[in-house]
Amino acid sequence: MDIYNKKYKKIMKIIKFLSLIFGLIIFTSCDDKPDTQRFVRKEIHSPEALEDVKAMNRALEIMRARGCQDPLSWYYQGAIHWVPDTIENNQLCDSYQNFNDSKEAWRNCTHTKSKQEEIHFLVWHRMYIWHFEKIVRKLSGKKDFALPYWDYTSGDKTKMSLHPLFRSNNSSLYEYCRFDSINKGFPIEGEIERALDITKLMTYDDYQLFNKNMDRAPHGAIHDYIGHGNDYNDGKLWFDNPITGKKSHDGLMGWVPTAGFDPIFWTHHSNIDRIWQKWTNSDNGQMITLELLKSVEWSYVFFDENGKKVKYTPEQVYKILYSMDYDYDDTKVQSKSKSNLVKSKSQHVLTQSSPKKLLAGKNTVVNLSKVSKTKSKNVIIEVEASYQNVPSGIYEVYVNTKKRNTKSKNFVGFMSFFGEDHAMPGKSCKSGCCKPVTADGRTKIVFTFQHPNSQSWNFHFYNHNGHSTGDLRIDKIRIKSN
């Protein structure tokens, strides 16, 4: 009997121990389980988005009233993107006079002279606007708030004007320092519309090339339009810049150091993020790899809705990148199969030329010699250009035709220059502040495109408005196997 009791007690102890362990496992699993609520980002002009726009207006009013040292303030959040290197007698933030006064996480967007950090362009901005979204959700009190997107690439004129709350000077979403036409309610129009055609962009099947060309257009094109309009050289636009305290030809969106201070920035980048996800979900789309994300060092430091600093490792960024807590009203944010990860490709030069030709007038032609044969369906085109003064406007590149149709098979891509006047004083050159230059001291810039293979390569460079304040020179063109 004693033996039986001893065995019984021993078994009960084991059962209790196992029950405790099992309970802890269940508790831990529940505690670590992520919030399953998913938020839906809606097109800003849709009736469904109206309450989100109002919530954003309420939140920005609160954020504008907070001091610049508060991570949840409008100024602090805008400066995370960038802030001018020097602001004398800063009326909006007296603790910031030059870049040495920068606060935690400030001046961290991925527009650099060397273009090394451009690989982080889409990824960093996805994280940036996601944290802003959560701040607005907390401050506005709208528990299901999701950041609206401005669908200016649809071709629908009703969607190509600013939402009324962004145009009302009684709204915290209003900004005077914009192209006046857009603030008066006129839709985006003129040659900029061509740069918003994403037909070619969606044909890319390489993440790095998609990322680079998205950065140029529609991304950079919209920044420039909101900041300048179509004509950069008429000399008529003057703004009292609220960030610098000086007069400027640039609206806030037209210059990297001030772009994040215009509330339209957030809905613009929400749309850029949406287009990226639409491409990712398409047959051509690829996911970035962790190896590629880690190939160039960059800082991912933000603030959560409670003002607490959040710092991510590349591994942490990659883990959540395609499993965000939001979708778009027409696009699901999701990952793809492993077969769609970025693949390394060996490339070799098929032909190249060094024309050293200045682009002048509306249309400039550069001819290349016959290309070496390749079985590649597509090839990579590298256009290496240089300038002394930053060019203005947008160039369209075509091959073997003078006809301008961005939906045609002859269209190669866009060349735009948003961010080219951006530098990074106070940061190490290994982080991308050093601008590449030619042997004769000109700033170098390389545009890279993917294009169907061809037997001849006669390039036509079409300049919007037919003139430029810069002196863009085509130094080299290379055709590479893909």
TAMOUR-V863949 format. One record per run of one state. SS is the DSSP state (A for helix, B for strand, O for the rest). FROM is the first residue (numbers start at 1). TO is the last residue. If there is no record, write none. Layout:
SS,FROM,TO
SS,FROM,TO
//
This chain:
O,1,1
A,2,32
O,33,38
B,39,41
O,42,42
B,43,43
O,44,46
A,47,65
O,66,73
A,74,81
O,82,85
B,86,86
O,87,97
B,98,98
A,99,101
O,102,115
A,116,140
O,141,148
B,149,149
O,150,156
A,157,159
O,160,163
A,164,167
O,168,179
A,180,183
O,184,191
A,192,195
O,196,200
A,201,203
O,204,206
A,207,228
O,229,238
B,239,240
O,241,246
B,247,248
O,249,251
A,252,254
O,255,255
A,256,259
O,260,263
A,264,281
O,282,286
B,287,287
O,288,289
A,290,294
O,295,299
B,300,303
O,304,308
B,309,312
O,313,313
A,314,321
O,322,325
B,326,328
O,329,330
B,331,331
O,332,337
A,338,340
B,341,341
O,342,348
B,349,353
O,354,356
B,357,358
O,359,362
B,363,368
O,369,377
B,378,387
O,388,394
B,395,399
O,400,410
B,411,415
O,416,428
A,429,431
O,432,436
B,437,437
O,438,442
B,443,452
O,453,456
B,457,463
A,464,466
O,467,472
B,473,481
O,482,482
//
